Amino acid sequence: MKIGLCLAGGGAKGAFQAGVIYGLCERGLDFDVISGTSIGAINGYYIYTKNVNKLKEMWINIQTIGENGVKIVDNTVDNSLAIDLLSKLEDNSKIKKNFYVNYVQIDNSRMNEVVVDISKESYEQGLDSIKYSSLLPFRPSKDLSPSEQFKKDLMDGIYNGYKLDGGMINNTLLKPLIDEKVDKIVLITMKKDFEVPDYVKQSYKEENIIVVKPNIEFSKNATLNFEGEFCKQIFNEGYEISKSLIF
């Protein structure tokens, strides 16, 4: 059976996703095709290179970075520490599997989705694609919410030429898995109320779509809450949920 894994985006909530991944791999589940967006692209790289123990280590031992857990560089949430960790991983995979990630290319104040298969890129290009996929725009404003500020900045051309977080345009990269004709899709989302899109239901029976989601609704602030105890707590919650999943 060909199994596809879709890893949604969600910032620090990716600790929950990582806990699920660790638990599933501990049970011996193997994935034939992977897709990831934003933090899902980062988590996915650990699976892609067969470094799931390192994935756990990263989230359990994560250190708070900067004010409110984030550092702002060039109007984006700095993700260089996470990418540096990926660059230090040894590739333990014996067989290269397709690993799709997406990011947003901004030109002339317009957002366009770019989807790439990491297995078809060079090592450096692959890490760059993951960096783009997980690079959130952020320009704090006293008067506007982050989303409203980004919309204004987008129209003002501030982000022209940038390659940014794929979750802004497509947070669940499912189409590549469908195109690969996987027999079963495992989707790990951080949204308690997530519903499978109709176009996926048209291609797969309900029993062949396994959606893994948290038991609680995360707060709006959780996306940038890279505080150590929070990440450790939700990693463990994801791990516990993984034990009850039936395949």
C-alpha positions in Angstrom: 0.0 0.0 0.0 1.3 3.4 -1.0 0.8 5.9 1.9 1.1 9.7 1.6 1.7 12.1 4.5 0.5 15.7 4.4 1.9 18.0 7.0 0.0 21.3 7.4 1.5 24.5 8.6 1.0 26.1 12.0 4.2 27.6 13.4 5.0 26.6 17.0 1.9 24.3 16.9 4.1 22.1 14.7 5.3 20.6 18.0 2.0 18.8 18.2 2.5 17.5 14.6 6.0 16.4 15.5 4.7 14.3 18.4 2.3 12.5 16.1 5.0 11.9 13.6 7.3 10.5 16.3 4.6 8.2 17.6 3.7 6.9 14.1 7.3 6.2 13.2 7.8 4.5 16.5 5.0 2.2 15.6 6.9 1.4 12.4 4.7 3.3 9.9 6.5 4.3 6.8 5.4 7.0 4.3 6.0 6.7 0.5 5.3 10.3 -0.4 5.5 13.4 1.8 4.1 16.9 1.4 4.7 19.8 3.8 3.9 23.5 4.2 5.6 25.9 6.5 6.5 24.1 9.8 5.2 21.0 8.1 8.0 21.3 5.5 10.6 21.6 8.4 9.1 18.6 10.2 8.9 16.7 7.0 12.6 17.0 6.3 13.3 15.1 9.4 11.2 12.2 8.1 12.7 12.6 4.6 16.3 12.2 6.0 15.3 9.5 8.5 16.0 11.7 11.6 12.9 11.3 13.6 14.8 11.1 16.9 16.4 14.5 16.1 12.9 15.8 15.4 11.8 14.9 18.9 15.0 16.4 20.3 14.5 19.7 18.5 11.0 20.2 19.9 11.5 18.9 23.4 14.6 21.0 23.9 13.5 24.1 22.0 14.8 27.4 23.4 12.8 30.6 23.4 14.1 33.0 20.8 14.0 36.8 21.1 11.1 38.9 22.3 7.8 36.9 22.6 9.7 33.9 21.2 10.4 35.3 17.8 13.1 37.3 16.1 12.3 39.7 13.2 14.7 40.0 10.3 13.9 41.8 7.0 10.2 42.0 7.9 10.0 38.2 8.4 10.0 35.9 11.4 13.6 34.6 11.4 13.8 30.9 10.8 17.5 30.5 10.3 18.0 28.5 13.5 15.6 25.8 12.3 17.2 25.7 8.8 20.7 25.5 10.4 19.5 22.4 12.3 18.3 20.9 9.1 21.6 21.6 7.4 23.4 19.6 10.1 21.3 16.5 9.7 22.9 13.4 8.2 20.9 11.9 5.4 20.1 8.4 6.7 17.6 7.5 3.9 18.5 4.7 1.7 15.7 5.4 -0.9 14.9 8.9 -1.9 11.1 9.5 -1.7 9.2 12.3 -3.2 8.9 15.2 -0.8 6.8 18.2 -1.9 6.8 21.7 -0.3 5.2 24.9 -1.4 6.0 28.6 -0.9 4.6 31.9 -2.1 6.5 33.9 -4.8 5.5 37.6 -4.7 5.9 39.7 -7.8 4.1 43.0 -8.6 2.1 42.7 -5.3 0.7 39.4 -6.4 1.0 36.0 -4.6 1.7 32.9 -6.6 2.1 29.4 -5.3 5.2 27.5 -6.2 5.3 23.7 -5.5 8.6 21.8 -5.7 9.7 18.2 -5.1 12.8 18.3 -2.8 14.0 15.0 -4.1 14.4 16.6 -7.6 16.4 19.6 -6.3 20.0 19.9 -5.2 20.8 19.8 -1.5 21.1 23.5 -1.3 18.0 24.2 -3.4 16.0 21.8 -1.2 17.0 23.6 2.0 16.2 27.0 0.4 12.7 25.8 -0.6 12.0 24.7 3.0 13.3 28.0 4.2 10.9 29.9 1.9 8.0 27.6 2.8 8.4 28.5 6.5 9.3 32.2 6.2 6.4 34.2 7.7 6.1 37.9 6.9 5.9 40.0 10.0 5.9 43.8 10.4 4.5 44.7 13.8 1.9 47.5 13.9 0.1 49.2 16.7 -2.9 49.9 14.6 -3.3 46.8 12.4 -3.5 43.1 13.0 -0.6 41.0 11.4 -2.9 39.9 8.6 -4.1 43.4 7.9 -0.6 44.8 8.0 0.6 42.2 5.5 -2.2 43.0 3.1 -1.3 46.6 3.2 2.4 45.9 2.8 1.7 43.5 -0.1 -0.2 46.2 -1.9 2.6 48.7 -1.1 5.1 46.4 -2.8 7.2 45.9 0.4 7.4 42.2 -0.2 7.9 42.2 -4.0 10.6 39.7 -4.9 10.2 37.8 -1.6 9.6 34.0 -1.3 7.4 33.4 1.7 5.4 31.0 3.8 3.3 28.6 1.6 0.6 28.5 4.3 -0.6 31.9 3.3 -2.0 30.5 0.1 -2.3 26.8 0.7 -1.8 25.3 4.2 -2.5 21.7 3.3 -0.6 20.6 0.2 -2.8 17.6 -0.8 -2.8 17.7 -4.6 0.7 16.2 -5.0 -0.4 13.2 -3.0 -3.5 12.8 -5.2 -1.4 13.2 -8.3 1.0 10.5 -7.0 -2.0 8.2 -6.7 -1.3 7.2 -3.1 -3.7 4.6 -1.7 -4.1 6.3 1.7 -3.6 9.9 2.9 -2.5 10.7 6.5 -3.0 14.4 7.2 -1.7 16.0 10.4 -3.3 19.3 11.0 -3.3 21.7 13.9 -6.9 22.8 13.5 -9.5 21.0 15.7 -12.3 21.9 13.3 -10.4 20.9 10.1 -12.6 19.4 7.4 -11.4 17.4 4.4 -11.9 19.4 1.1 -14.5 18.1 -1.3 -11.9 17.6 -4.1 -10.1 15.1 -1.9 -13.3 13.2 -1.0 -14.0 12.9 -4.7 -10.8 10.9 -5.1 -10.7 8.9 -1.8 -13.1 6.9 0.3 -13.5 8.1 3.9 -11.5 5.2 5.3 -8.6 6.1 3.1 -8.3 9.6 4.5 -6.9 9.7 8.1 -7.0 13.2 9.6 -5.0 13.7 12.8 -6.0 16.8 14.7 -5.7 18.1 18.3 -8.4 17.6 20.9 -8.3 21.3 21.8 -8.5 24.6 19.8 -5.2 26.4 19.9 -5.3 30.2 20.7 -4.4 32.7 18.0 -1.1 33.4 19.8 0.0 29.8 19.7 1.5 30.1 16.2 4.4 32.2 17.5 4.5 30.7 20.9 7.9 28.9 20.7 8.2 28.8 24.5 9.9 25.6 25.7 7.2 24.2 28.0 4.4 24.9 25.6 6.1 23.1 22.7 7.0 20.1 25.0 3.5 19.9 26.3 1.8 19.7 22.9 4.5 17.4 21.5 3.5 15.0 24.2 -0.2 15.5 23.4 0.5 14.6 19.7 2.5 11.6 20.7 -0.4 10.3 22.9 -2.9 10.8 20.1 -0.7 8.8 17.7 -1.0 5.7 19.9 -4.8 5.5 19.3 -4.8 5.8 15.5 -5.9 2.8 13.6 -4.5 2.0 10.1 
